[in-house]
Amino acid sequence: MGTFSAPSLAPLRHPLFLAIWSAYLLSSIGTQVQSVGAAWTMTMLTDSPGKISLITTATALPMLLFAVPSGAIGDMFDRRRVLIVAQIIMLTAASILALCTLAGWTTPLLLISCTFIIGCGFALNAPSWQAMVRELVAPAEVPAAIAINSVAFNVGRIGGPAIGGIIVGTLGAGTAFVVNSISYVALVVVLLRWRRTAAPQLLPREPFISAIGSGLRYARHSHVVRRILWRDVIFGISSAGVLALLPLISLQRMGGGPFGYGLLLSALGIGSIVGGLAATPIRIAIGAPAMVRLAMAVSVLATALLAFAQQPWICWIGVFGAGWSTIVLLSTFSAAIQLSIPNWVMGRVLSLHQMALFGGLAAGSVLWGQVAARLSVELAIAGSALVGLLLLLLSLRLPISLTPSAQLDSVPPIERDPGLSNDEHELPLTVAIHYRIRTEDVPRFLAAMEQSRNLRRRDGAEQWNLLHASDDPSLWIEQFRNGSWASHVRYRSRRTREYEQLHADLLNMHQGPDRPRAHYFTQPRILRTERPVHADTFGELTL
């Protein structure tokens, strides 16, 4: 165990995390070997630039199309099984491609289709893999574990193309596809041997479309998630300047050959690995907020350096700094999300995190490409540095916390059924809560209602409203709606400790003779009128 005593390597002390991480490292190398083989095979099959570029499209498109649905699947089902299914999908597609290539049957359509299916498997895999990190290590080790995962990816990004080039050059692209197929087997075996204890399923599984809506609703009403998603978008736009224009930087300042481009790619990968290993010690030394500001400052300086430097060695340093800061920031953003949201929505929010980043990268690539085409490469990269400066200023005003939240996953007892009929179970359910508030307490009450609205909407309420009786100034009625009784019970199961303080504040302000009481109303589909359902049987309200 002493081998992994450094803070950056502490997650590797957990045998299960070490086994999965090692298998993931092999899979990352195999993925890069596959990319080299696919690109080379397509150039051998056709000289059409449009078809050749579709390989990249087939790789990236599934993440944009299926990231959020994949996150919902990861939250609805056992994540270990989701990961196994994802690996089998990629293994099957890679094996078919390998066999067809070795037999000489590969066509452009088959190559693009298999690449797309592998991308779909990766899209299914990504949210569950990220969400599962919190189960494998202690909460305090989550940031280091995420950084270590990025190291595995970047080792594959550096070593994989070199290995792939050797394999394709000596043994052919079919062998490269075989290597990728084998790389999935190790991870499947590790996952099959893991006897994960899944949480008991006390409620019916949430419908798929509803689960996606719940994830989007949570992100919309969580200020922590919103802040990080905006950072993802802004950083994606900023970092796209270097990533998208790296070939042109190589062409103009590194001699224009593949050797110069390879040097810049190595700088990016080495910087990423160093950043992944250095993030934890730096965070321990100066704290997460200061580390984010440092990484953003390095990113801005590195990008500005690339905008105007002409010497190859200075360009190499600039790209190294860009790789270092990218991994430090992205691993910090991901850790901040994982440490601030409950497990029931983890996969969906992490998928939105990925989409925001990929969306920013895509938008930034188009933007800086157009600026470079119309003005100059130097101005495009300088513009991306200015966007990075905006994120640096944002980090000064709104710091990120990596302190594990003590309010997560506080699951209350399931509320008892109030005696609804079978038909009423499926009807929309409105909850109305009556409060008596003194005039002098109204500002404080309205502030509490603002918090209540965000919490209830975040955790599943489809609608929320606050009413004030014009003929009774002390009477206030809070209303929120769920799609059915099952949806309401599922919403109640998502309460966190944030509700406890809110409940205490509201009880302190309430002036009625009894505690606030909840009244339940159904809305029949035919009559479209609301009626109370056994309102007197519910007892005192538990918010």
Helices and strands as residue ranges (DSSP letters): G 2-4, G 7-13, H 15-45, H 49-76, H 79-103, H 108-136, G 139-141, H 142-171, H 173-193, H 208-221, H 223-253, H 258-286, H 288-308, H 312-338, G 343-345, H 346-374, H 377-397, H 422-425, E 429-436, G 439-441, H 442-458, E 463-468, E 475-482, H 485-493, H 498-509, E 518-522, E 531-532, G 535-537
